[in-house]
Structure formats: structure tokens, C-alpha cells
Amino acid sequence: MLMQDLYRGKISPYSTITTKNGKARDRLDKAQEALLAALPEEKRSLIDASQDAYMELVMDEGEAAFAEGVRFGVRLMMEILSTGGGVENAPNS
């Protein structure tokens, strides 16, 4: 079952996400290479520290967005089930 697989770590929705924007990835790689080349060796660790902190932030935001998406999906399913269907059965339609 899906819930068991999710609980047991057999599936990881976040790990299946890949970027479809290869051009942005290429631009980022080129910019990072240029920045590293422009910095003296003793300052390059600042780039690594910055990237590590940024990735931590991105992961935290991704986790929060995933959790909110799941909560929204559950609320949507509950509303659909409690009203007996779609928009035609909803109030004000």
C-alpha cells in the first residue's frame, strides 16, 4: 500500500524530482566556475559554505512545500467526499 511504502521509506517523492530546466543548470555551472576562477584559493571555501547553506534552505523549503501539498490534497479529498462529488454539488454553484 502507498501509505505503508511512504512510512517505511520505500518511496521518497522528493527524490524523484528532477529539473527540466537544463539551460538554467548550465548557466549556474558556468557562473560557479567563473566565480571560483576569479577568487583566490583561500577564499574559495566561502563559495562552498554559501552553497551548503543555500542547499539546506532549499531542502527545508522543499520539505515544507511537500507537506503543505499533502495537507492540501487531503483537505481536497475530504471536501470532495463530504460533499458527495464535484463542483455541481458544492454550495453556491
N, C-alpha and C positions, 0 to 999 in steps of 0.2 A: 504494500500500500504506500501511497505517496507520503503520508504523514510519518509513517514508520521510517521510510528511507531518509526523509529530511531529518528526523530526530536522531537517527543513527549515523548521520554524516555520510550516507551513501550518495547523496546528491548535494550539490552546492551551487545554487542558482547563480551566485555572484561569479564563480569561477568560469562559467560558460560565456560570459560577456566578453566580446572582443570588439575592438574599434573597427569601424567600417571606413574611417577617415584616414587612409594611408598617407594622403598628402600632408595632413597635419602632423602625423608621426614623423615623416621625412623632414619637415620644417623644424620640428623640435630637435631631432637628432643633429641636424646641421647647425642649429643655433647653439646647442650644447657643445658641440665640437669646437665651434668658433670661440665660444666663451672660455672653454678650457685652454685653448691655444693662446688666448690673449692674456691669461692670468699667469703670474709667476708660479712655479711649482709649489711654493709654500702656501699659496692662497687657494689652491685647487680643492682642498678639503672643505672649504666653505661651500662649494657647489654641491658636494656630496651631502653635507649636513642639511643644506636647504632642500635638496631633492628628497631626502629621507623624511624630513618634517612635512613636506608637501604631500608625499605619498601616504603618510599616516593620516593626514587630514582628509585626503581623497577617500581612503578606506573607511574612515569614520562616517563621512557623508554618504558614501555608498551604502553602508550598513543601515544608516538612518532612513535613507530613501527606500531601501528594500523593505524595511519594517513598516514604513508608512504605506507602501504599496500593498503589502499583505493585509494590513488593517483595513485599507480602503476596499480591497477585494472582498474581504469577509463582510464588511458593512453592506456592500452592494448585494452580495448573495443573500444576506439576511433580509434586506429590504425586498428583494425580488420574491423570496419565499414567503414573506409575511403579507405581501400584497397580492399574492396569487399570480404573479406574472410580470408582464412588462408595463410599458407606459400607459397602455389603454386602460389598465385597471388602477392607475395611480390617481390620487386626488388632483383636482384642477386640470384634468385632461379633457 
